[in-house]
Each structure stands twice: as C-alpha cells, then as structure tokens.
C-alpha cells in the first residue's frame, strides 16, 4: 500500500471531506449505534439543514420505527459488525418529522436499498458505514403516491383502472386526469413503463430465453407487446439483449 493511501485511510477528517462530496447518501454509526457522520447527500435527501441536528443525537439502535421495519436480526448483525444489506427499505420520513429532525416531509414516500459496511481496527469493531441506494422517491399528493406504489407492487397483475381509483377514493376519470396532470403519464402508461423496465432487467439475464423473460413479466412476445416494446425503446427485445451485450 502506498504511503499517500495509508495517510488517507488514517485521516478521519479527510475521509469525511471525501464522503461529503459523494452524491450517494451516506451515514456513519459508531459501534453503539450513535450517528457520528452524515454526508451532504443524505442531508439534502431528507431536507435536514445541518448535520449537527442528527450527529451525536440520533442513535440507530434506539430507533423503534426502523427496528420494526428491519427486524431484530438485522439490528443484531449490524451491532456485531457484520456486513448487511436490506433491500426495499421504506424510508420512515414521518419518523424524522416526529423526532424533530425536519420540519416538513420533503417527500411523501421513498424506497431504497441499505448497505451496512463494518469497519474493524484489528479485532475491534469501530463503526458502520451505511450507504443508501435510492430506488424511488415520491413527491406530491398522497393519493398519487399511493397509486404509484400500488402499481409498482402489482405490475404483474392485469391493469385495472377501477381498482386503482377505488384505492384512493376517487372516480376513475377524475383520478386519471389528476394523475396525468401531476406525472405527465396516464395510469396505464405508468403501468406499462414499470412493466417494460422489469422486462429490460430480465433481458439482461442470459439464463432466460427471450420468450421466458417475457413470460416472467406477463407479456406475450409473439403478440403485440413486441411492437410496443420497440415503439418505446427503439429496439425489439432480441435487439435490446444484443445491444446490452456489446
């Protein structure tokens, strides 16, 4: 290891400066769960004006809301200094409001993957770096967010405008109009975008044939969906797979 790199690793202040510049939300927790660092990206995500609001004040181990979401097993493993991933974490932004870290919710809901990366100094567990990968952030009306979350959870089901509208207690044509005004998509277009994104992910899996990838996503490759896919992406599913392998 080069001497400059050794110096960098041993310089906590410089490390914090570097982490603060990264566009990825990052927090660091001491072995006892106390937050000791929050970078600019995590503060901007949650609309927290200053790191001092949570640093040395928020303790991950004393947060019953997060404990309820992730479960005791995850908490125990993080506390033991294990590397842990937790996918599809529904950010409890209301919890941040209730604790007084933010005045107003910067978003209605968000889903992210969490990665807990332990740092050991020899045999001593010193801290955990928590890295966030943001998957979805919903901003705006609660009924629009509720519909978006429902569609993303039920993308394999047949689209049903009536069911989605009843979910938010609005007439379907009224809700269709409001949804498009806010998102620029009709509900069906939003549903198709989600389904197409899932298919694009499956097409990257070489263990599946094109037909199997389509079937897994509930679409008929030999039907009209092939042309619809090409209309939106500029390529057929076969061409898309070939293009991603170059």
Backbone torsions as a table, in degrees:
resi	resn	phi	psi	omega
1	UNK	NA	133.2	-177.8
2	UNK	-68.9	154.4	179.6
3	UNK	-62.3	-41.4	176.7
4	UNK	-60.0	-36.8	179.9
5	UNK	-69.7	-39.0	176.4
6	UNK	-60.6	-42.2	179.8
7	UNK	-63.8	-38.8	179.8
8	UNK	-64.6	-46.4	-177.8
9	UNK	-62.9	-35.0	-177.4
10	UNK	-85.5	-2.2	-177.1
11	UNK	-104.3	94.9	-175.4
12	UNK	-62.5	-42.1	-179.3
13	UNK	-60.3	-42.5	179.4
14	UNK	-68.6	-38.4	176.8
15	UNK	-60.3	-42.5	179.4
16	UNK	-63.5	-38.6	178.1
17	UNK	-61.6	-40.8	179.9
18	UNK	-67.4	-46.3	180.0
19	UNK	-62.3	-31.8	-178.9
20	UNK	-68.6	-25.0	-179.4
21	UNK	-84.3	-18.2	-177.4
22	UNK	-69.1	141.1	-180.0
23	UNK	-79.3	0.8	-179.2
24	UNK	-93.8	129.5	178.3
25	UNK	-62.6	128.4	-176.5
26	UNK	-140.0	136.7	170.0
27	UNK	-128.3	152.2	175.0
28	UNK	-123.1	131.8	-179.6
29	UNK	-118.2	136.2	174.7
30	UNK	-65.6	169.0	-177.5
31	UNK	-58.6	-28.1	179.9
32	UNK	-86.1	3.2	176.8
33	UNK	96.7	-5.9	-178.7
34	UNK	-74.3	135.3	177.0
35	UNK	-70.5	124.5	-179.8
36	UNK	-116.5	-6.1	177.8
37	UNK	-161.5	140.0	173.9
38	UNK	-140.3	122.8	-176.2
39	UNK	-81.8	172.5	-174.2
40	UNK	-60.0	-37.0	-176.7
41	UNK	-64.6	-39.1	-179.8
42	UNK	-72.0	-34.4	177.9
43	UNK	-66.7	-41.9	179.9
44	UNK	-67.6	-37.2	179.0
45	UNK	-59.3	-45.6	-176.2
46	UNK	-95.1	2.7	179.8
47	UNK	59.6	40.6	175.9
48	UNK	-91.1	120.4	-172.0
49	UNK	-68.0	-28.1	-176.3
50	UNK	-151.4	140.7	-177.5
51	UNK	-61.7	-26.4	-177.7
52	UNK	-63.9	-16.3	179.5
53	UNK	-68.3	-31.4	-178.5
54	UNK	-116.1	-28.9	-179.2
55	UNK	-65.8	130.6	-177.5
56	UNK	65.1	14.1	177.7
57	UNK	-127.0	-41.0	179.9
58	UNK	-89.6	128.2	177.5
59	UNK	-116.1	116.3	-178.5
60	UNK	-56.7	-38.3	-177.5
61	UNK	-72.0	-15.5	-178.5
62	UNK	-108.4	26.0	-179.0
63	UNK	-108.9	98.3	-176.8
64	UNK	-65.9	-26.0	-179.7
65	UNK	-68.2	-48.3	178.4
66	UNK	-67.0	-36.4	177.3
67	UNK	-60.5	-41.6	180.0
68	UNK	-65.1	-35.8	-178.9
69	UNK	-73.3	-47.3	-172.2
70	UNK	-91.8	-25.8	178.4
71	UNK	92.7	156.3	-176.2
72	UNK	-64.2	-34.8	-177.6
73	UNK	-61.2	-43.7	178.8
74	UNK	-62.8	-44.2	180.0
75	UNK	-60.9	-43.2	-178.9
76	UNK	-63.9	-41.3	-178.7
77	UNK	-67.5	-41.0	177.1
78	UNK	-63.5	-41.1	-179.0
79	UNK	-66.4	-26.5	178.0
80	UNK	-83.3	-5.1	179.7
81	UNK	85.6	31.2	177.5
82	UNK	-93.5	153.9	171.7
83	UNK	-79.6	126.3	-174.5
84	UNK	-135.2	141.1	171.5
85	UNK	-119.0	143.0	178.2
86	UNK	-132.8	103.9	-177.0
87	UNK	-80.3	155.4	172.6
88	UNK	54.8	46.5	178.0
89	UNK	-75.5	120.2	178.3
90	UNK	-82.7	103.6	-173.4
91	UNK	-56.6	121.4	-179.1
92	UNK	-83.4	69.4	-174.6
93	UNK	-62.4	-30.9	178.1
94	UNK	-63.7	-30.7	176.7
95	UNK	-62.1	-39.8	178.6
96	UNK	-65.8	-36.8	177.5
97	UNK	-66.8	-46.2	-178.4
98	UNK	-62.8	-31.7	-179.6
99	UNK	-83.8	-6.6	177.4
100	UNK	84.5	14.6	179.0
101	UNK	-77.5	-29.8	176.1
102	UNK	-134.6	151.7	-179.0
103	UNK	-80.9	-42.1	-178.9
104	UNK	-134.7	152.2	179.4
105	UNK	-66.7	124.6	177.8
106	UNK	-76.4	-13.5	177.3
107	UNK	-154.7	160.9	-179.6
108	UNK	-78.0	-39.8	-178.9
109	UNK	-160.2	158.2	177.2
110	UNK	-152.8	147.1	176.0
111	UNK	-123.2	135.6	-178.1
112	UNK	-150.2	158.7	172.6
113	UNK	-96.4	135.6	180.0
114	UNK	-110.0	140.2	177.0
115	UNK	-128.6	120.8	179.0
116	UNK	-101.7	115.0	-175.4
117	UNK	-113.6	109.1	-176.7
118	UNK	-76.8	146.5	175.1
119	UNK	-116.4	123.5	-179.7
120	UNK	-113.8	141.6	171.9
121	UNK	-111.6	91.1	-172.4
122	UNK	68.3	-119.7	179.3
123	UNK	-95.4	5.2	-175.8
124	UNK	-104.3	123.5	175.7
125	UNK	-79.2	117.0	-173.5
126	UNK	-100.1	-43.0	-176.4
127	UNK	-165.2	171.1	177.1
128	UNK	-125.8	129.3	173.1
129	UNK	-93.4	122.5	178.3
130	UNK	-105.2	120.0	-178.3
131	UNK	-110.3	133.6	-179.9
132	UNK	-103.3	133.9	167.1
133	UNK	-113.1	110.2	-175.0
134	UNK	-78.0	128.0	179.8
135	UNK	-101.7	-48.4	-179.6
136	UNK	-144.1	138.7	171.9
137	UNK	-129.5	126.0	-177.6
138	UNK	-108.8	122.6	-179.3
139	UNK	-122.2	135.4	176.5
140	UNK	122.9	-152.2	-175.3
141	UNK	-62.5	139.8	-178.3
142	UNK	-63.5	-33.8	-178.5
143	UNK	-70.8	-34.4	176.8
144	UNK	-66.7	-43.8	178.3
145	UNK	-60.3	-43.0	-179.4
146	UNK	-61.8	-41.2	178.7
147	UNK	-66.9	-42.2	178.9
148	UNK	-61.0	-45.5	179.7
149	UNK	-63.5	-39.8	-179.8
150	UNK	-63.7	-45.7	-179.5
151	UNK	-63.0	-40.9	-178.6
152	UNK	-70.2	-25.7	176.9
153	UNK	-84.0	-23.7	-174.7
154	UNK	-120.6	32.5	-176.5
155	UNK	-66.1	-21.0	178.3
156	UNK	-80.2	-18.3	178.4
157	UNK	-76.4	160.7	172.6
158	UNK	-65.5	137.4	-180.0
159	UNK	-66.3	134.8	-179.6
160	UNK	-139.6	104.0	-178.3
161	UNK	-61.9	-37.7	-179.2
162	UNK	-60.6	-45.1	-178.9
163	UNK	-62.9	-44.0	-178.5
164	UNK	-65.2	-41.6	179.8
165	UNK	-66.8	-41.1	178.6
166	UNK	-63.0	-31.3	-179.2
167	UNK	-59.9	-33.7	-177.6
168	UNK	-107.5	8.3	173.9
169	UNK	62.4	42.8	176.5
170	UNK	-131.4	154.4	172.7
171	UNK	-63.4	146.6	-171.7
172	UNK	-65.0	-37.8	-178.4
173	UNK	-74.0	-35.8	175.6
174	UNK	-63.8	-44.7	-178.7
175	UNK	-68.3	-38.0	177.5
176	UNK	-58.1	-43.4	-179.2
177	UNK	-65.4	-45.7	-178.8
178	UNK	-64.3	-42.5	-178.2
179	UNK	-61.1	-42.9	-178.6
180	UNK	-70.8	-36.0	178.5
181	UNK	-60.5	-37.7	-174.8
182	UNK	-86.6	-39.9	-173.9
183	UNK	-101.8	-15.6	-174.3
184	UNK	74.2	5.3	176.4
185	UNK	-120.7	148.9	166.4
186	UNK	-73.5	164.8	178.5
187	UNK	-60.4	-39.6	-179.4
188	UNK	-68.7	-38.1	177.3
189	UNK	-63.5	-40.3	179.0
190	UNK	-63.3	-43.7	177.5
191	UNK	-60.2	-44.3	-179.8
192	UNK	-66.9	-35.9	177.8
193	UNK	-63.3	-41.1	177.7
194	UNK	-64.7	-46.7	-178.7
195	UNK	-62.8	-41.2	179.8
196	UNK	-65.9	-38.6	177.5
197	UNK	-62.9	-39.1	177.9
198	UNK	-65.5	-40.2	178.9
199	UNK	-64.7	-41.6	178.9
200	UNK	-59.7	-36.7	176.5
201	UNK	-65.3	-43.5	-178.8
202	UNK	-66.8	-31.9	-179.3
203	UNK	-68.0	-16.6	176.8
204	UNK	-79.6	-11.4	-178.5
205	UNK	-89.7	106.1	-177.2
206	UNK	-69.0	-14.4	179.3
207	UNK	-75.1	-11.2	179.4
208	UNK	-107.1	138.9	169.9
209	UNK	-73.1	167.9	178.4
210	UNK	-59.2	-43.8	-179.6
211	UNK	-63.5	-39.5	179.7
212	UNK	-67.6	-39.4	178.2
213	UNK	-61.9	-43.5	179.0
214	UNK	-64.9	-44.0	-178.8
215	UNK	-62.2	-40.3	178.9
216	UNK	-60.2	-29.8	-179.7
217	UNK	-96.1	6.1	175.9
218	UNK	73.2	30.7	177.0
219	UNK	-125.5	152.3	-178.5
220	UNK	-98.1	110.0	-177.0
221	UNK	-62.5	-33.8	-177.1
222	UNK	-85.2	-1.8	178.1
223	UNK	-95.4	-153.2	-175.9
224	UNK	-74.4	-13.5	-174.9
225	UNK	-65.6	-30.3	179.1
226	UNK	-58.4	-45.3	179.8
227	UNK	-69.8	-35.7	178.6
228	UNK	-65.6	-41.3	178.5
229	UNK	-60.9	-44.1	-179.5
230	UNK	-67.5	-37.0	179.6
231	UNK	-61.0	-36.7	-176.2
232	UNK	-88.1	-30.8	-175.1
233	UNK	-108.7	-15.2	-176.9
234	UNK	84.4	1.6	-179.9
235	UNK	-141.9	151.6	170.6
236	UNK	-75.3	164.9	176.1
237	UNK	-54.5	-39.2	178.4
238	UNK	-63.7	-45.9	179.9
239	UNK	-65.3	-36.6	179.1
240	UNK	-63.1	-45.2	179.5
241	UNK	-61.2	-44.7	-179.8
242	UNK	-61.3	-41.9	-177.5
243	UNK	-64.9	-34.4	-178.6
244	UNK	-77.9	-12.8	-178.9
245	UNK	-95.1	-3.9	-178.7
246	UNK	-74.2	NA	NA
